[in-house]
Amino acid sequence: MTRRINTLRAETERADSATPPQSPLLDGLTPREREVAVQVSRGRTNRQIARELGLSHKTVETHLSRIFNKFEVSSRAAVAARVGHDASSD
């Protein structure tokens, strides 16, 4: 039973770290900004994103600030809505 749980947990982690979706909206972002935006759309905090992507918390904040500017939004919810909406159109 424990082995099955560990296998499922590993599969989930691989799916979460999969390559972000390609789309016209995300094309304006750098690859790292794209990864951060997708993680934001999955409800991750800046600290979780930093840990998952091997970045500092400050670097995540910098990427997020640039994403806000490029998307012309001022909230994580707006980023998530844009990424979620655009990914669903693929």
N, CA and C atoms as a LAMMPS dump frame, in Angstrom:
ITEM: TIMESTEP
0
ITEM: NUMBER OF ATOMS
270
ITEM: BOX BOUNDS ff ff ff
-5.0000000000000000e+02 5.0000000000000000e+02
-5.0000000000000000e+02 5.0000000000000000e+02
-5.0000000000000000e+02 5.0000000000000000e+02
ITEM: ATOMS id mol type element x y z
1 1 1 N 0.817 -1.193 0
2 1 2 C 0 0 0
3 1 3 C 0.862 1.259 0
4 2 1 N 1.883 1.279 0.845
5 2 2 C 2.769 2.445 0.916
6 2 3 C 3.485 2.657 -0.41
7 3 1 N 3.89 1.585 -1.051
8 3 2 C 4.57 1.695 -2.342
9 3 3 C 3.641 2.332 -3.369
10 4 1 N 2.382 1.946 -3.384
11 4 2 C 1.408 2.503 -4.327
12 4 3 C 1.196 3.996 -4.073
13 5 1 N 1.116 4.374 -2.817
14 5 2 C 0.948 5.784 -2.466
15 5 3 C 2.159 6.58 -2.934
16 6 1 N 3.353 6.058 -2.709
17 6 2 C 4.567 6.753 -3.147
18 6 3 C 4.625 6.869 -4.661
19 7 1 N 4.176 5.831 -5.366
20 7 2 C 4.143 5.874 -6.828
21 7 3 C 3.179 6.95 -7.309
22 8 1 N 1.99 7 -6.73
23 8 2 C 1.007 8.022 -7.106
24 8 3 C 1.518 9.426 -6.796
25 9 1 N 2.171 9.575 -5.663
26 9 2 C 2.727 10.875 -5.279
27 9 3 C 3.782 11.315 -6.3
28 10 1 N 4.653 10.402 -6.71
29 10 2 C 5.691 10.716 -7.698
30 10 3 C 5.081 11.085 -9.041
31 11 1 N 4.034 10.37 -9.452
32 11 2 C 3.365 10.678 -10.717
33 11 3 C 2.748 12.069 -10.677
34 12 1 N 2.164 12.433 -9.553
35 12 2 C 1.566 13.755 -9.394
36 12 3 C 2.628 14.84 -9.475
37 13 1 N 3.764 14.628 -8.824
38 13 2 C 4.841 15.612 -8.869
39 13 3 C 5.369 15.78 -10.282
40 14 1 N 5.494 14.68 -11.039
41 14 2 C 5.948 14.778 -12.427
42 14 3 C 4.944 15.544 -13.268
43 15 1 N 3.671 15.295 -13.068
44 15 2 C 2.634 16.004 -13.833
45 15 3 C 2.654 17.49 -13.508
46 16 1 N 2.868 17.837 -12.233
47 16 2 C 2.909 19.237 -11.831
48 16 3 C 4.107 19.964 -12.403
49 17 1 N 5.208 19.272 -12.595
50 17 2 C 6.409 19.933 -13.097
51 17 3 C 6.57 19.777 -14.598
52 18 1 N 5.537 19.266 -15.262
53 18 2 C 5.594 19.077 -16.712
54 18 3 C 5.768 20.418 -17.415
55 19 1 N 6.206 20.359 -18.641
56 19 2 C 6.407 21.561 -19.44
57 19 3 C 5.126 22.374 -19.5
58 20 1 N 5.224 23.674 -19.238
59 20 2 C 4.035 24.52 -19.302
60 20 3 C 3.432 24.512 -20.698
61 21 1 N 2.13 24.727 -20.794
62 21 2 C 1.476 24.729 -22.093
63 21 3 C 2.011 25.827 -23.003
64 22 1 N 2.07 25.544 -24.294
65 22 2 C 2.469 26.544 -25.281
66 22 3 C 1.21 27.245 -25.77
67 23 1 N 1.264 28.553 -25.846
68 23 2 C 0.119 29.303 -26.319
69 23 3 C 0.57 30.699 -26.708
70 24 1 N -0.213 31.38 -27.528
71 24 2 C 0.158 32.741 -27.938
72 24 3 C 0.338 33.687 -26.751
73 25 1 N -0.523 33.584 -25.744
74 25 2 C -0.42 34.476 -24.588
75 25 3 C 0.884 34.239 -23.843
76 26 1 N 1.245 32.999 -23.647
77 26 2 C 2.457 32.681 -22.907
78 26 3 C 3.711 32.9 -23.727
79 27 1 N 3.585 33.027 -25.045
80 27 2 C 4.748 33.255 -25.898
81 27 3 C 5.46 34.552 -25.559
82 28 1 N 4.776 35.516 -24.988
83 28 2 C 5.396 36.78 -24.623
84 28 3 C 6.247 36.695 -23.369
85 29 1 N 6.222 35.556 -22.711
86 29 2 C 6.983 35.369 -21.483
87 29 3 C 8.26 34.586 -21.751
88 30 1 N 9.259 34.805 -20.896
89 30 2 C 10.457 33.976 -20.972
90 30 3 C 10.083 32.575 -20.487
91 31 1 N 10.904 31.579 -20.775
92 31 2 C 10.582 30.227 -20.283
93 31 3 C 10.387 30.18 -18.763
94 32 1 N 11.213 30.896 -18.016
95 32 2 C 11.084 30.872 -16.559
96 32 3 C 9.826 31.613 -16.116
97 33 1 N 9.516 32.735 -16.754
98 33 2 C 8.275 33.448 -16.431
99 33 3 C 7.074 32.565 -16.721
100 34 1 N 7.144 31.812 -17.796
101 34 2 C 6.062 30.895 -18.151
102 34 3 C 5.878 29.85 -17.048
103 35 1 N 6.983 29.299 -16.558
104 35 2 C 6.897 28.306 -15.479
105 35 3 C 6.275 28.918 -14.232
106 36 1 N 6.683 30.132 -13.89
107 36 2 C 6.137 30.806 -12.716
108 36 3 C 4.647 31.078 -12.91
109 37 1 N 4.265 31.572 -14.08
110 37 2 C 2.85 31.877 -14.343
111 37 3 C 1.989 30.619 -14.231
112 38 1 N 2.473 29.522 -14.748
113 38 2 C 1.71 28.266 -14.67
114 38 3 C 1.584 27.822 -13.211
115 39 1 N 2.659 27.958 -12.441
116 39 2 C 2.596 27.586 -11.027
117 39 3 C 1.61 28.487 -10.276
118 40 1 N 1.591 29.77 -10.607
119 40 2 C 0.618 30.693 -10.003
120 40 3 C -0.795 30.223 -10.346
121 41 1 N -1.001 29.824 -11.595
122 41 2 C -2.34 29.385 -12.01
123 41 3 C -2.76 28.106 -11.294
124 42 1 N -1.801 27.37 -10.765
125 42 2 C -2.088 26.148 -10.001
126 42 3 C -2.255 26.428 -8.512
127 43 1 N -2.215 27.714 -8.15
128 43 2 C -2.469 28.103 -6.766
129 43 3 C -1.267 28.032 -5.852
130 44 1 N -0.063 27.917 -6.41
131 44 2 C 1.134 27.835 -5.587
132 44 3 C 1.502 29.214 -5.038
133 45 1 N 2.057 29.239 -3.831
134 45 2 C 2.569 30.479 -3.248
135 45 3 C 3.954 30.758 -3.825
136 46 1 N 4.444 31.984 -3.606
137 46 2 C 5.789 32.319 -4.085
138 46 3 C 6.832 31.395 -3.472
139 47 1 N 6.685 31.093 -2.212
140 47 2 C 7.66 30.204 -1.551
141 47 3 C 7.598 28.79 -2.122
142 48 1 N 6.409 28.293 -2.402
143 48 2 C 6.282 26.972 -3.021
144 48 3 C 6.9 26.962 -4.412
145 49 1 N 6.64 28.019 -5.172
146 49 2 C 7.204 28.117 -6.518
147 49 3 C 8.731 28.142 -6.437
148 50 1 N 9.262 28.941 -5.524
149 50 2 C 10.715 29.025 -5.362
150 50 3 C 11.308 27.655 -5.058
151 51 1 N 10.694 26.948 -4.156
152 51 2 C 11.182 25.618 -3.777
153 51 3 C 11.092 24.651 -4.951
154 52 1 N 9.964 24.648 -5.653
155 52 2 C 9.757 23.704 -6.762
156 52 3 C 10.669 23.987 -7.957
157 53 1 N 10.958 25.271 -8.209
158 53 2 C 11.771 25.628 -9.371
159 53 3 C 13.241 25.868 -9.025
160 54 1 N 13.585 25.743 -7.745
161 54 2 C 14.97 25.941 -7.341
162 54 3 C 15.424 27.381 -7.463
163 55 1 N 14.527 28.301 -7.128
164 55 2 C 14.815 29.74 -7.208
165 55 3 C 14.724 30.348 -5.816
166 56 1 N 15.222 31.566 -5.68
167 56 2 C 15.012 32.281 -4.421
168 56 3 C 13.609 32.893 -4.446
169 57 1 N 13.105 33.166 -3.257
170 57 2 C 11.791 33.804 -3.132
171 57 3 C 11.795 35.148 -3.856
172 58 1 N 12.884 35.9 -3.739
173 58 2 C 13.001 37.211 -4.379
174 58 3 C 12.971 37.087 -5.906
175 59 1 N 13.606 36.059 -6.45
176 59 2 C 13.598 35.848 -7.897
177 59 3 C 12.187 35.563 -8.39
178 60 1 N 11.442 34.79 -7.636
179 60 2 C 10.045 34.523 -8.007
180 60 3 C 9.263 35.827 -8.008
181 61 1 N 9.476 36.664 -7.008
182 61 2 C 8.789 37.959 -6.957
183 61 3 C 9.134 38.808 -8.184
184 62 1 N 10.393 38.78 -8.589
185 62 2 C 10.825 39.542 -9.768
186 62 3 C 10.134 39.022 -11.023
187 63 1 N 10.114 37.702 -11.195
188 63 2 C 9.428 37.12 -12.364
189 63 3 C 7.947 37.488 -12.35
190 64 1 N 7.34 37.41 -11.179
191 64 2 C 5.912 37.71 -11.074
192 64 3 C 5.639 39.179 -11.409
193 65 1 N 6.508 40.069 -10.977
194 65 2 C 6.359 41.488 -11.298
195 65 3 C 6.427 41.702 -12.816
196 66 1 N 7.354 41.019 -13.467
197 66 2 C 7.474 41.139 -14.925
198 66 3 C 6.254 40.549 -15.633
199 67 1 N 5.724 39.465 -15.094
200 67 2 C 4.521 38.851 -15.67
201 67 3 C 3.347 39.831 -15.549
202 68 1 N 3.201 40.454 -14.367
203 68 2 C 2.142 41.452 -14.176
204 68 3 C 2.251 42.545 -15.241
205 69 1 N 3.468 43.038 -15.457
206 69 2 C 3.666 44.094 -16.454
207 69 3 C 3.317 43.62 -17.859
208 70 1 N 3.768 42.445 -18.23
209 70 2 C 3.519 41.937 -19.579
210 70 3 C 2.041 41.635 -19.818
211 71 1 N 1.362 41.133 -18.792
212 71 2 C -0.063 40.825 -18.92
213 71 3 C -0.935 42.059 -18.649
214 72 1 N -0.296 43.127 -18.154
215 72 2 C -1.009 44.349 -17.778
216 72 3 C -2.102 44.058 -16.757
217 73 1 N -1.708 43.346 -15.701
218 73 2 C -2.61 43.01 -14.601
219 73 3 C -1.928 43.382 -13.294
220 74 1 N -2.684 43.317 -12.201
221 74 2 C -2.112 43.685 -10.907
222 74 3 C -2.363 42.65 -9.816
223 75 1 N -2.77 41.438 -10.204
224 75 2 C -3.02 40.427 -9.181
225 75 3 C -2.678 39.02 -9.677
226 76 1 N -2.404 38.161 -8.709
227 76 2 C -2.138 36.75 -9.01
228 76 3 C -3.382 36.105 -9.624
229 77 1 N -4.544 36.512 -9.131
230 77 2 C -5.793 35.946 -9.648
231 77 3 C -5.946 36.253 -11.141
232 78 1 N -5.558 37.457 -11.539
233 78 2 C -5.648 37.825 -12.958
234 78 3 C -4.664 37.013 -13.792
235 79 1 N -3.468 36.767 -13.25
236 79 2 C -2.494 35.923 -13.951
237 79 3 C -3.062 34.516 -14.1
238 80 1 N -3.591 33.969 -13.008
239 80 2 C -4.16 32.626 -13.035
240 80 3 C -5.31 32.536 -14.03
241 81 1 N -6.147 33.561 -14.063
242 81 2 C -7.277 33.563 -14.998
243 81 3 C -6.784 33.588 -16.436
244 82 1 N -5.782 34.404 -16.707
245 82 2 C -5.243 34.49 -18.066
246 82 3 C -4.609 33.167 -18.488
247 83 1 N -3.776 32.605 -17.631
248 83 2 C -3.084 31.357 -17.947
249 83 3 C -4.085 30.209 -18.045
250 84 1 N -5.011 30.153 -17.085
251 84 2 C -6.012 29.086 -17.098
252 84 3 C -6.906 29.163 -18.307
253 85 1 N -7.352 30.362 -18.664
254 85 2 C -8.229 30.564 -19.827
255 85 3 C -7.474 30.189 -21.097
256 86 1 N -6.246 30.665 -21.207
257 86 2 C -5.48 30.423 -22.422
258 86 3 C -5.109 28.945 -22.567
259 87 1 N -4.748 28.298 -21.467
260 87 2 C -4.383 26.88 -21.53
261 87 3 C -5.586 26.03 -21.909
262 88 1 N -6.784 26.448 -21.513
263 88 2 C -7.964 25.656 -21.835
264 88 3 C -8.347 25.761 -23.299
265 89 1 N -7.798 26.753 -24.008
266 89 2 C -8.127 26.899 -25.426
267 89 3 C -7.241 26.057 -26.327
268 90 1 N -6.244 25.364 -25.756
269 90 2 C -5.354 24.507 -26.547
270 90 3 C -6.064 23.251 -27.011
